[in-house]
Amino acid sequence: MKIGCDNLAEFLYGFDEYQKGNPDYRSTTRDVKKLIGELKTEGIDGLVMDLRNNGGGSLMEAIDLTGPVY
């Protein structure tokens, strides 16, 4: 079984760049989506998201990445 691992240190969001219309603004969610796509092409069977040392960051990015909790 092939498992990918991503160690997320913080939830980044380049709000200023987003406001300026820069399409390449920083976004943890977009970075992780790109990583997942790359790992899928390598044939992973699963992915571990390591948040143990995550210092926080953008709440909006955390919710976008993990999904809302009801």
PyMOL Python script that loads the backbone (N, CA, C, O; Angstrom):
from pymol import cmd

cmd.read_pdbstr("""\
ATOM      1  N   MET A   1       0.847  -1.172   0.000  1.00  0.00           N
ATOM      2  CA  MET A   1       0.000   0.000   0.000  1.00  0.00           C
ATOM      3  C   MET A   1       0.898   1.241   0.000  1.00  0.00           C
ATOM      4  O   MET A   1       1.867   1.317   0.755  1.00  0.00           O
ATOM      5  N   LYS A   2       0.569   2.190  -0.836  1.00  0.00           N
ATOM      6  CA  LYS A   2       1.354   3.412  -0.987  1.00  0.00           C
ATOM      7  C   LYS A   2       0.587   4.580  -0.361  1.00  0.00           C
ATOM      8  O   LYS A   2      -0.513   4.915  -0.800  1.00  0.00           O
ATOM      9  N   ILE A   3       1.179   5.197   0.674  1.00  0.00           N
ATOM     10  CA  ILE A   3       0.525   6.283   1.407  1.00  0.00           C
ATOM     11  C   ILE A   3       1.329   7.570   1.245  1.00  0.00           C
ATOM     12  O   ILE A   3       2.547   7.569   1.425  1.00  0.00           O
ATOM     13  N   GLY A   4       0.651   8.665   0.907  1.00  0.00           N
ATOM     14  CA  GLY A   4       1.279   9.975   0.855  1.00  0.00           C
ATOM     15  C   GLY A   4       1.124  10.673   2.195  1.00  0.00           C
ATOM     16  O   GLY A   4       0.201  10.366   2.949  1.00  0.00           O
ATOM     17  N   CYS A   5       2.013  11.606   2.502  1.00  0.00           N
ATOM     18  CA  CYS A   5       1.952  12.349   3.760  1.00  0.00           C
ATOM     19  C   CYS A   5       2.207  13.818   3.487  1.00  0.00           C
ATOM     20  O   CYS A   5       3.136  14.171   2.760  1.00  0.00           O
ATOM     21  N   ASP A   6       1.380  14.675   4.075  1.00  0.00           N
ATOM     22  CA  ASP A   6       1.550  16.119   3.947  1.00  0.00           C
ATOM     23  C   ASP A   6       1.586  16.715   5.346  1.00  0.00           C
ATOM     24  O   ASP A   6       0.647  16.543   6.122  1.00  0.00           O
ATOM     25  N   ASN A   7       2.662  17.410   5.666  1.00  0.00           N
ATOM     26  CA  ASN A   7       2.824  18.051   6.955  1.00  0.00           C
ATOM     27  C   ASN A   7       2.454  19.526   6.803  1.00  0.00           C
ATOM     28  O   ASN A   7       3.229  20.308   6.252  1.00  0.00           O
ATOM     29  N   LEU A   8       1.282  19.904   7.286  1.00  0.00           N
ATOM     30  CA  LEU A   8       0.804  21.286   7.149  1.00  0.00           C
ATOM     31  C   LEU A   8       1.207  22.110   8.367  1.00  0.00           C
ATOM     32  O   LEU A   8       0.677  21.911   9.460  1.00  0.00           O
ATOM     33  N   ALA A   9       2.136  23.025   8.178  1.00  0.00           N
ATOM     34  CA  ALA A   9       2.629  23.846   9.285  1.00  0.00           C
ATOM     35  C   ALA A   9       1.660  24.969   9.636  1.00  0.00           C
ATOM     36  O   ALA A   9       1.580  25.379  10.794  1.00  0.00           O
ATOM     37  N   GLU A  10       0.917  25.474   8.635  1.00  0.00           N
ATOM     38  CA  GLU A  10      -0.067  26.524   8.885  1.00  0.00           C
ATOM     39  C   GLU A  10      -1.007  26.634   7.693  1.00  0.00           C
ATOM     40  O   GLU A  10      -0.728  26.113   6.613  1.00  0.00           O
ATOM     41  N   PHE A  11      -2.117  27.314   7.906  1.00  0.00           N
ATOM     42  CA  PHE A  11      -3.105  27.538   6.851  1.00  0.00           C
ATOM     43  C   PHE A  11      -2.863  28.929   6.269  1.00  0.00           C
ATOM     44  O   PHE A  11      -3.262  29.934   6.857  1.00  0.00           O
ATOM     45  N   LEU A  12      -2.203  28.975   5.104  1.00  0.00           N
ATOM     46  CA  LEU A  12      -1.826  30.243   4.482  1.00  0.00           C
ATOM     47  C   LEU A  12      -2.897  30.740   3.525  1.00  0.00           C
ATOM     48  O   LEU A  12      -3.539  29.961   2.820  1.00  0.00           O
ATOM     49  N   TYR A  13      -3.073  32.049   3.517  1.00  0.00           N
ATOM     50  CA  TYR A  13      -3.983  32.690   2.571  1.00  0.00           C
ATOM     51  C   TYR A  13      -3.452  34.081   2.285  1.00  0.00           C
ATOM     52  O   TYR A  13      -3.348  34.904   3.195  1.00  0.00           O
ATOM     53  N   GLY A  14      -3.117  34.352   1.043  1.00  0.00           N
ATOM     54  CA  GLY A  14      -2.580  35.651   0.629  1.00  0.00           C
ATOM     55  C   GLY A  14      -3.697  36.641   0.348  1.00  0.00           C
ATOM     56  O   GLY A  14      -3.990  36.950  -0.807  1.00  0.00           O
ATOM     57  N   PHE A  15      -4.319  37.137   1.416  1.00  0.00           N
ATOM     58  CA  PHE A  15      -5.479  38.016   1.273  1.00  0.00           C
ATOM     59  C   PHE A  15      -5.163  39.264   0.448  1.00  0.00           C
ATOM     60  O   PHE A  15      -5.938  39.630  -0.435  1.00  0.00           O
ATOM     61  N   ASP A  16      -4.037  39.918   0.728  1.00  0.00           N
ATOM     62  CA  ASP A  16      -3.688  41.142  -0.008  1.00  0.00           C
ATOM     63  C   ASP A  16      -3.535  40.871  -1.501  1.00  0.00           C
ATOM     64  O   ASP A  16      -4.028  41.631  -2.334  1.00  0.00           O
ATOM     65  N   GLU A  17      -2.849  39.785  -1.827  1.00  0.00           N
ATOM     66  CA  GLU A  17      -2.666  39.436  -3.239  1.00  0.00           C
ATOM     67  C   GLU A  17      -3.999  39.056  -3.891  1.00  0.00           C
ATOM     68  O   GLU A  17      -4.242  39.379  -5.054  1.00  0.00           O
ATOM     69  N   TYR A  18      -4.854  38.373  -3.140  1.00  0.00           N
ATOM     70  CA  TYR A  18      -6.187  38.026  -3.649  1.00  0.00           C
ATOM     71  C   TYR A  18      -6.976  39.301  -3.956  1.00  0.00           C
ATOM     72  O   TYR A  18      -7.612  39.408  -5.005  1.00  0.00           O
ATOM     73  N   GLN A  19      -6.931  40.258  -3.040  1.00  0.00           N
ATOM     74  CA  GLN A  19      -7.641  41.527  -3.223  1.00  0.00           C
ATOM     75  C   GLN A  19      -7.123  42.297  -4.434  1.00  0.00           C
ATOM     76  O   GLN A  19      -7.888  43.001  -5.093  1.00  0.00           O
ATOM     77  N   LYS A  20      -5.830  42.169  -4.732  1.00  0.00           N
ATOM     78  CA  LYS A  20      -5.227  42.858  -5.885  1.00  0.00           C
ATOM     79  C   LYS A  20      -5.530  42.136  -7.197  1.00  0.00           C
ATOM     80  O   LYS A  20      -5.208  42.640  -8.272  1.00  0.00           O
ATOM     81  N   GLY A  21      -6.147  40.959  -7.112  1.00  0.00           N
ATOM     82  CA  GLY A  21      -6.491  40.210  -8.315  1.00  0.00           C
ATOM     83  C   GLY A  21      -5.391  39.299  -8.822  1.00  0.00           C
ATOM     84  O   GLY A  21      -5.473  38.791  -9.940  1.00  0.00           O
ATOM     85  N   ASN A  22      -4.371  39.086  -8.021  1.00  0.00           N
ATOM     86  CA  ASN A  22      -3.279  38.201  -8.422  1.00  0.00           C
ATOM     87  C   ASN A  22      -3.778  36.749  -8.402  1.00  0.00           C
ATOM     88  O   ASN A  22      -4.136  36.241  -7.340  1.00  0.00           O
ATOM     89  N   PRO A  23      -3.806  36.082  -9.554  1.00  0.00           N
ATOM     90  CA  PRO A  23      -4.322  34.708  -9.583  1.00  0.00           C
ATOM     91  C   PRO A  23      -3.404  33.706  -8.879  1.00  0.00           C
ATOM     92  O   PRO A  23      -3.809  32.572  -8.624  1.00  0.00           O
ATOM     93  N   ASP A  24      -2.185  34.111  -8.568  1.00  0.00           N
ATOM     94  CA  ASP A  24      -1.223  33.225  -7.915  1.00  0.00           C
ATOM     95  C   ASP A  24      -1.086  33.517  -6.424  1.00  0.00           C
ATOM     96  O   ASP A  24      -0.030  33.280  -5.838  1.00  0.00           O
ATOM     97  N   TYR A  25      -2.172  34.042  -5.797  1.00  0.00           N
ATOM     98  CA  TYR A  25      -2.112  34.325  -4.364  1.00  0.00           C
ATOM     99  C   TYR A  25      -1.889  33.039  -3.583  1.00  0.00           C
ATOM    100  O   TYR A  25      -2.271  31.960  -4.037  1.00  0.00           O
ATOM    101  N   ARG A  26      -1.269  33.148  -2.402  1.00  0.00           N
ATOM    102  CA  ARG A  26      -0.974  31.967  -1.575  1.00  0.00           C
ATOM    103  C   ARG A  26      -2.260  31.363  -1.046  1.00  0.00           C
ATOM    104  O   ARG A  26      -3.151  32.078  -0.587  1.00  0.00           O
ATOM    105  N   SER A  27      -2.352  30.055  -1.114  1.00  0.00           N
ATOM    106  CA  SER A  27      -3.529  29.348  -0.619  1.00  0.00           C
ATOM    107  C   SER A  27      -3.140  27.919  -0.267  1.00  0.00           C
ATOM    108  O   SER A  27      -2.771  27.137  -1.143  1.00  0.00           O
ATOM    109  N   THR A  28      -3.223  27.583   1.005  1.00  0.00           N
ATOM    110  CA  THR A  28      -2.926  26.216   1.427  1.00  0.00           C
ATOM    111  C   THR A  28      -3.862  25.240   0.741  1.00  0.00           C
ATOM    112  O   THR A  28      -3.431  24.167   0.320  1.00  0.00           O
ATOM    113  N   THR A  29      -5.132  25.590   0.620  1.00  0.00           N
ATOM    114  CA  THR A  29      -6.103  24.701  -0.007  1.00  0.00           C
ATOM    115  C   THR A  29      -5.708  24.387  -1.447  1.00  0.00           C
ATOM    116  O   THR A  29      -5.740  23.227  -1.859  1.00  0.00           O
ATOM    117  N   ARG A  30      -5.341  25.396  -2.202  1.00  0.00           N
ATOM    118  CA  ARG A  30      -4.929  25.163  -3.594  1.00  0.00           C
ATOM    119  C   ARG A  30      -3.650  24.346  -3.661  1.00  0.00           C
ATOM    120  O   ARG A  30      -3.508  23.473  -4.518  1.00  0.00           O
ATOM    121  N   ASP A  31      -2.707  24.632  -2.747  1.00  0.00           N
ATOM    122  CA  ASP A  31      -1.459  23.873  -2.713  1.00  0.00           C
ATOM    123  C   ASP A  31      -1.719  22.397  -2.431  1.00  0.00           C
ATOM    124  O   ASP A  31      -1.114  21.528  -3.060  1.00  0.00           O
ATOM    125  N   VAL A  32      -2.616  22.109  -1.491  1.00  0.00           N
ATOM    126  CA  VAL A  32      -2.918  20.722  -1.137  1.00  0.00           C
ATOM    127  C   VAL A  32      -3.652  20.034  -2.279  1.00  0.00           C
ATOM    128  O   VAL A  32      -3.379  18.870  -2.568  1.00  0.00           O
ATOM    129  N   LYS A  33      -4.579  20.728  -2.936  1.00  0.00           N
ATOM    130  CA  LYS A  33      -5.271  20.135  -4.084  1.00  0.00           C
ATOM    131  C   LYS A  33      -4.277  19.755  -5.180  1.00  0.00           C
ATOM    132  O   LYS A  33      -4.390  18.695  -5.795  1.00  0.00           O
ATOM    133  N   LYS A  34      -3.299  20.639  -5.416  1.00  0.00           N
ATOM    134  CA  LYS A  34      -2.274  20.360  -6.420  1.00  0.00           C
ATOM    135  C   LYS A  34      -1.446  19.143  -5.998  1.00  0.00           C
ATOM    136  O   LYS A  34      -1.165  18.267  -6.815  1.00  0.00           O
ATOM    137  N   LEU A  35      -1.058  19.094  -4.725  1.00  0.00           N
ATOM    138  CA  LEU A  35      -0.291  17.967  -4.212  1.00  0.00           C
ATOM    139  C   LEU A  35      -1.057  16.652  -4.353  1.00  0.00           C
ATOM    140  O   LEU A  35      -0.487  15.637  -4.752  1.00  0.00           O
ATOM    141  N   ILE A  36      -2.341  16.675  -4.027  1.00  0.00           N
ATOM    142  CA  ILE A  36      -3.162  15.472  -4.142  1.00  0.00           C
ATOM    143  C   ILE A  36      -3.200  14.998  -5.594  1.00  0.00           C
ATOM    144  O   ILE A  36      -3.099  13.801  -5.863  1.00  0.00           O
ATOM    145  N   GLY A  37      -3.344  15.928  -6.517  1.00  0.00           N
ATOM    146  CA  GLY A  37      -3.330  15.565  -7.933  1.00  0.00           C
ATOM    147  C   GLY A  37      -2.019  14.905  -8.335  1.00  0.00           C
ATOM    148  O   GLY A  37      -2.015  13.916  -9.067  1.00  0.00           O
ATOM    149  N   GLU A  38      -0.901  15.458  -7.852  1.00  0.00           N
ATOM    150  CA  GLU A  38       0.409  14.883  -8.163  1.00  0.00           C
ATOM    151  C   GLU A  38       0.557  13.487  -7.551  1.00  0.00           C
ATOM    152  O   GLU A  38       1.074  12.568  -8.187  1.00  0.00           O
ATOM    153  N   LEU A  39       0.094  13.345  -6.308  1.00  0.00           N
ATOM    154  CA  LEU A  39       0.211  12.047  -5.640  1.00  0.00           C
ATOM    155  C   LEU A  39      -0.684  10.997  -6.286  1.00  0.00           C
ATOM    156  O   LEU A  39      -0.333   9.818  -6.326  1.00  0.00           O
ATOM    157  N   LYS A  40      -1.838  11.422  -6.793  1.00  0.00           N
ATOM    158  CA  LYS A  40      -2.721  10.474  -7.485  1.00  0.00           C
ATOM    159  C   LYS A  40      -2.033   9.898  -8.718  1.00  0.00           C
ATOM    160  O   LYS A  40      -2.174   8.713  -9.017  1.00  0.00           O
ATOM    161  N   THR A  41      -1.286  10.744  -9.434  1.00  0.00           N
ATOM    162  CA  THR A  41      -0.584  10.240 -10.622  1.00  0.00           C
ATOM    163  C   THR A  41       0.513   9.256 -10.237  1.00  0.00           C
ATOM    164  O   THR A  41       0.933   8.442 -11.059  1.00  0.00           O
ATOM    165  N   GLU A  42       0.981   9.326  -8.985  1.00  0.00           N
ATOM    166  CA  GLU A  42       1.973   8.372  -8.486  1.00  0.00           C
ATOM    167  C   GLU A  42       1.318   7.104  -7.948  1.00  0.00           C
ATOM    168  O   GLU A  42       2.005   6.163  -7.548  1.00  0.00           O
ATOM    169  N   GLY A  43      -0.017   7.084  -7.940  1.00  0.00           N
ATOM    170  CA  GLY A  43      -0.738   5.881  -7.553  1.00  0.00           C
ATOM    171  C   GLY A  43      -0.857   5.649  -6.056  1.00  0.00           C
ATOM    172  O   GLY A  43      -0.806   4.504  -5.606  1.00  0.00           O
ATOM    173  N   ILE A  44      -1.016   6.725  -5.268  1.00  0.00           N
ATOM    174  CA  ILE A  44      -1.159   6.528  -3.826  1.00  0.00           C
ATOM    175  C   ILE A  44      -2.510   5.890  -3.515  1.00  0.00           C
ATOM    176  O   ILE A  44      -3.481   6.047  -4.255  1.00  0.00           O
ATOM    177  N   ASP A  45      -2.540   5.175  -2.412  1.00  0.00           N
ATOM    178  CA  ASP A  45      -3.772   4.548  -1.945  1.00  0.00           C
ATOM    179  C   ASP A  45      -4.463   5.371  -0.870  1.00  0.00           C
ATOM    180  O   ASP A  45      -5.648   5.170  -0.604  1.00  0.00           O
ATOM    181  N   GLY A  46      -3.742   6.288  -0.253  1.00  0.00           N
ATOM    182  CA  GLY A  46      -4.296   7.111   0.814  1.00  0.00           C
ATOM    183  C   GLY A  46      -3.387   8.285   1.104  1.00  0.00           C
ATOM    184  O   GLY A  46      -2.267   8.355   0.598  1.00  0.00           O
ATOM    185  N   LEU A  47      -3.870   9.209   1.918  1.00  0.00           N
ATOM    186  CA  LEU A  47      -3.112  10.411   2.258  1.00  0.00           C
ATOM    187  C   LEU A  47      -3.291  10.720   3.737  1.00  0.00           C
ATOM    188  O   LEU A  47      -4.408  10.703   4.252  1.00  0.00           O
ATOM    189  N   VAL A  48      -2.187  11.003   4.414  1.00  0.00           N
ATOM    190  CA  VAL A  48      -2.205  11.417   5.810  1.00  0.00           C
ATOM    191  C   VAL A  48      -1.928  12.909   5.854  1.00  0.00           C
ATOM    192  O   VAL A  48      -0.925  13.377   5.315  1.00  0.00           O
ATOM    193  N   MET A  49      -2.817  13.656   6.496  1.00  0.00           N
ATOM    194  CA  MET A  49      -2.623  15.090   6.680  1.00  0.00           C
ATOM    195  C   MET A  49      -2.174  15.308   8.127  1.00  0.00           C
ATOM    196  O   MET A  49      -2.975  15.175   9.052  1.00  0.00           O
ATOM    197  N   ASP A  50      -0.917  15.638   8.320  1.00  0.00           N
ATOM    198  CA  ASP A  50      -0.337  15.794   9.652  1.00  0.00           C
ATOM    199  C   ASP A  50      -0.499  17.249  10.097  1.00  0.00           C
ATOM    200  O   ASP A  50       0.154  18.147   9.565  1.00  0.00           O
ATOM    201  N   LEU A  51      -1.371  17.468  11.072  1.00  0.00           N
ATOM    202  CA  LEU A  51      -1.642  18.813  11.589  1.00  0.00           C
ATOM    203  C   LEU A  51      -1.105  19.009  13.012  1.00  0.00           C
ATOM    204  O   LEU A  51      -1.431  20.001  13.664  1.00  0.00           O
ATOM    205  N   ARG A  52      -0.294  18.079  13.489  1.00  0.00           N
ATOM    206  CA  ARG A  52       0.148  18.117  14.888  1.00  0.00           C
ATOM    207  C   ARG A  52       0.841  19.405  15.277  1.00  0.00           C
ATOM    208  O   ARG A  52       0.592  19.915  16.369  1.00  0.00           O
ATOM    209  N   ASN A  53       1.689  19.946  14.442  1.00  0.00           N
ATOM    210  CA  ASN A  53       2.427  21.169  14.782  1.00  0.00           C
ATOM    211  C   ASN A  53       1.909  22.383  14.029  1.00  0.00           C
ATOM    212  O   ASN A  53       2.620  23.374  13.868  1.00  0.00           O
ATOM    213  N   ASN A  54       0.668  22.301  13.570  1.00  0.00           N
ATOM    214  CA  ASN A  54       0.073  23.402  12.824  1.00  0.00           C
ATOM    215  C   ASN A  54      -0.194  24.567  13.765  1.00  0.00           C
ATOM    216  O   ASN A  54      -0.896  24.428  14.767  1.00  0.00           O
ATOM    217  N   GLY A  55       0.381  25.723  13.423  1.00  0.00           N
ATOM    218  CA  GLY A  55       0.249  26.911  14.256  1.00  0.00           C
ATOM    219  C   GLY A  55      -0.997  27.730  13.982  1.00  0.00           C
ATOM    220  O   GLY A  55      -1.190  28.781  14.594  1.00  0.00           O
ATOM    221  N   GLY A  56      -1.846  27.270  13.074  1.00  0.00           N
ATOM    222  CA  GLY A  56      -3.071  28.010  12.771  1.00  0.00           C
ATOM    223  C   GLY A  56      -2.931  28.780  11.479  1.00  0.00           C
ATOM    224  O   GLY A  56      -2.366  28.286  10.504  1.00  0.00           O
ATOM    225  N   GLY A  57      -3.447  29.987  11.481  1.00  0.00           N
ATOM    226  CA  GLY A  57      -3.405  30.814  10.277  1.00  0.00           C
ATOM    227  C   GLY A  57      -4.805  31.244   9.902  1.00  0.00           C
ATOM    228  O   GLY A  57      -5.599  31.632  10.759  1.00  0.00           O
ATOM    229  N   SER A  58      -5.100  31.175   8.628  1.00  0.00           N
ATOM    230  CA  SER A  58      -6.379  31.626   8.101  1.00  0.00           C
ATOM    231  C   SER A  58      -7.487  30.618   8.416  1.00  0.00           C
ATOM    232  O   SER A  58      -7.431  29.469   7.980  1.00  0.00           O
ATOM    233  N   LEU A  59      -8.480  31.053   9.169  1.00  0.00           N
ATOM    234  CA  LEU A  59      -9.619  30.191   9.475  1.00  0.00           C
ATOM    235  C   LEU A  59     -10.357  29.809   8.203  1.00  0.00           C
ATOM    236  O   LEU A  59     -10.825  28.678   8.073  1.00  0.00           O
ATOM    237  N   MET A  60     -10.467  30.746   7.259  1.00  0.00           N
ATOM    238  CA  MET A  60     -11.141  30.470   5.995  1.00  0.00           C
ATOM    239  C   MET A  60     -10.438  29.336   5.246  1.00  0.00           C
ATOM    240  O   MET A  60     -11.104  28.462   4.689  1.00  0.00           O
ATOM    241  N   GLU A  61      -9.113  29.338   5.226  1.00  0.00           N
ATOM    242  CA  GLU A  61      -8.369  28.265   4.565  1.00  0.00           C
ATOM    243  C   GLU A  61      -8.547  26.943   5.292  1.00  0.00           C
ATOM    244  O   GLU A  61      -8.689  25.901   4.652  1.00  0.00           O
ATOM    245  N   ALA A  62      -8.542  26.970   6.609  1.00  0.00           N
ATOM    246  CA  ALA A  62      -8.726  25.743   7.383  1.00  0.00           C
ATOM    247  C   ALA A  62     -10.073  25.114   7.076  1.00  0.00           C
ATOM    248  O   ALA A  62     -10.173  23.899   6.906  1.00  0.00           O
ATOM    249  N   ILE A  63     -11.108  25.938   7.003  1.00  0.00           N
ATOM    250  CA  ILE A  63     -12.458  25.440   6.699  1.00  0.00           C
ATOM    251  C   ILE A  63     -12.543  24.954   5.258  1.00  0.00           C
ATOM    252  O   ILE A  63     -13.126  23.902   4.993  1.00  0.00           O
ATOM    253  N   ASP A  64     -11.957  25.725   4.306  1.00  0.00           N
ATOM    254  CA  ASP A  64     -11.991  25.313   2.910  1.00  0.00           C
ATOM    255  C   ASP A  64     -11.286  23.977   2.702  1.00  0.00           C
ATOM    256  O   ASP A  64     -11.734  23.149   1.908  1.00  0.00           O
ATOM    257  N   LEU A  65     -10.193  23.772   3.411  1.00  0.00           N
ATOM    258  CA  LEU A  65      -9.420  22.551   3.243  1.00  0.00           C
ATOM    259  C   LEU A  65     -10.086  21.350   3.913  1.00  0.00           C
ATOM    260  O   LEU A  65     -10.133  20.263   3.337  1.00  0.00           O
ATOM    261  N   THR A  66     -10.589  21.538   5.102  1.00  0.00           N
ATOM    262  CA  THR A  66     -11.109  20.408   5.874  1.00  0.00           C
ATOM    263  C   THR A  66     -12.607  20.234   5.750  1.00  0.00           C
ATOM    264  O   THR A  66     -13.128  19.167   6.071  1.00  0.00           O
ATOM    265  N   GLY A  67     -13.309  21.250   5.296  1.00  0.00           N
ATOM    266  CA  GLY A  67     -14.755  21.197   5.174  1.00  0.00           C
ATOM    267  C   GLY A  67     -15.421  21.709   6.441  1.00  0.00           C
ATOM    268  O   GLY A  67     -14.832  21.658   7.521  1.00  0.00           O
ATOM    269  N   PRO A  68     -16.636  22.196   6.313  1.00  0.00           N
ATOM    270  CA  PRO A  68     -17.347  22.722   7.479  1.00  0.00           C
ATOM    271  C   PRO A  68     -17.724  21.616   8.447  1.00  0.00           C
ATOM    272  O   PRO A  68     -17.952  20.471   8.056  1.00  0.00           O
ATOM    273  N   VAL A  69     -17.784  21.983   9.710  1.00  0.00           N
ATOM    274  CA  VAL A  69     -18.185  21.044  10.766  1.00  0.00           C
ATOM    275  C   VAL A  69     -19.565  21.460  11.243  1.00  0.00           C
ATOM    276  O   VAL A  69     -19.777  22.614  11.612  1.00  0.00           O
ATOM    277  N   TYR A  70     -20.496  20.527  11.237  1.00  0.00           N
ATOM    278  CA  TYR A  70     -21.873  20.827  11.672  1.00  0.00           C
ATOM    279  C   TYR A  70     -22.166  20.128  12.974  1.00  0.00           C
ATOM    280  O   TYR A  70     -23.269  20.252  13.507  1.00  0.00           O
TER     281      TYR A  70
END
""", "prot")
cmd.dss("prot")
cmd.show_as("cartoon", "prot")
cmd.util.cbc("prot")
cmd.orient("prot")
